[in-house]
Amino acid sequence: MNITARRPLFVSIVACGVFLSFGADQTLSGADLSPEDVETLIRQLGGERVAERRAAEQKLLDAGPAVLPLLPDVANVVDPAARDALRRLLPELESQAAAAEIRPSRVTCSGV
């Protein structure tokens, strides 16, 4: 199985871990984005204005790894600018997801 075929599996596993690792006191900014919001941002990644493209890229980065399951497969993105932006974003988001996985968590046990 090549790396392209394994990417969706990796993203799914990491995303599940990220969702499970967040405590009640942490917020997922990516959870605030609907699939429609992400679709709009992907279109903006291929926009005509540089400012629009950069803003869309930053919003996706700010959303963090929680947005990974909502992102399309890079191979299915028709617009070259959007495809290139996603190729830059995915490693950063996957790195954030991996960092969240290894971040220590607090477990509190109380006796009866």
C-alpha positions as MATLAB code, in Angstrom:
seq = 'MNITARRPLFVSIVACGVFLSFGADQTLSGADLSPEDVETLIRQLGGERVAERRAAEQKLLDAGPAVLPLLPDVANVVDPAARDALRRLLPELESQAAAAEIRPSRVTCSGV';
ca = [
       0.000    0.000    0.000;
       1.548    3.313   -1.024;
       1.615    6.474    1.094;
      -1.215    8.117   -0.864;
      -3.503    5.191   -0.148;
      -2.620    5.240    3.571;
      -3.173    8.978    4.079;
      -6.984    8.757    4.642;
      -6.430    5.980    7.184;
      -3.736    7.987    8.970;
      -5.884   11.118    9.001;
      -8.864    9.190   10.374;
      -6.833    7.574   13.139;
      -5.136   10.811   14.138;
      -8.397   12.761   14.017;
     -10.105   10.215   16.278;
      -7.221   10.443   18.709;
      -7.333   14.217   18.666;
     -11.052   14.269   19.385;
     -10.636   11.804   22.245;
      -7.622   13.556   23.741;
      -9.280   16.921   24.269;
     -10.642   17.530   27.752;
     -13.745   19.457   28.664;
     -11.694   22.595   29.295;
     -10.206   22.627   25.806;
     -11.995   23.837   22.702;
     -11.712   22.618   19.157;
     -11.770   25.620   16.896;
     -12.039   23.288   13.918;
     -15.291   21.974   15.343;
     -16.740   25.423   14.750;
     -16.296   24.971   11.004;
     -19.050   23.194    9.141;
     -18.318   21.135    6.032;
     -19.783   24.023    4.031;
     -17.370   26.461    5.719;
     -14.439   24.223    4.826;
     -15.678   23.891    1.247;
     -15.845   27.696    0.996;
     -12.325   28.031    2.400;
     -11.029   25.466   -0.110;
     -12.564   27.514   -2.936;
     -10.949   30.643   -1.472;
      -7.559   28.883   -1.495;
      -7.843   29.111   -5.269;
      -9.158   32.681   -5.275;
      -7.859   35.418   -7.538;
      -6.646   37.701   -4.726;
      -3.566   36.785   -2.715;
      -5.097   38.233    0.461;
      -8.153   35.990    0.080;
      -5.978   32.898   -0.438;
      -3.763   33.687    2.560;
      -6.763   34.394    4.795;
      -8.366   31.072    3.848;
      -5.114   29.227    4.483;
      -4.733   30.883    7.889;
      -8.328   30.060    8.876;
      -7.730   26.404    8.075;
      -4.483   26.425   10.061;
      -6.209   28.158   12.966;
      -8.918   25.498   12.913;
      -6.238   22.980   13.771;
      -6.266   19.221   13.324;
      -9.998   18.965   14.006;
     -10.525   20.149   10.436;
      -8.586   17.208    8.920;
     -11.608   14.914    8.451;
     -13.395   17.708    6.578;
     -10.620   18.327    4.048;
     -10.889   16.767    0.594;
      -8.286   14.414   -0.823;
      -5.664   16.599   -2.505;
      -5.899   14.544   -5.705;
      -9.583   15.497   -6.023;
      -8.970   19.263   -5.844;
      -9.151   20.680   -9.373;
      -7.801   24.186   -8.771;
      -3.972   24.125   -8.835;
      -3.552   26.939   -6.290;
      -5.962   25.283   -3.849;
      -4.266   21.919   -4.374;
      -0.824   23.423   -3.686;
      -2.118   25.192   -0.577;
      -3.599   21.943    0.736;
      -0.293   20.186    0.106;
       1.357   22.810    2.314;
      -1.376   22.718    4.970;
      -1.773   18.971    5.422;
       1.690   18.265    6.880;
       1.298   21.157    9.324;
      -2.157   20.008   10.448;
      -0.978   16.391   10.711;
       1.986   17.559   12.776;
      -0.377   19.441   15.097;
      -2.497   16.291   15.406;
       0.533   14.163   16.247;
       1.690   16.704   18.843;
      -1.755   16.643   20.440;
      -1.578   12.845   20.601;
       1.607   12.812   22.653;
       0.702   15.756   24.872;
       0.428   14.606   28.484;
      -3.023   14.491   29.963;
      -4.189   14.702   33.539;
      -6.002   11.752   35.047;
      -7.622   12.165   38.431;
      -8.502    9.110   40.481;
     -10.441    9.311   43.674;
     -10.859    6.578   46.239;
     -14.171    5.427   47.567;
];
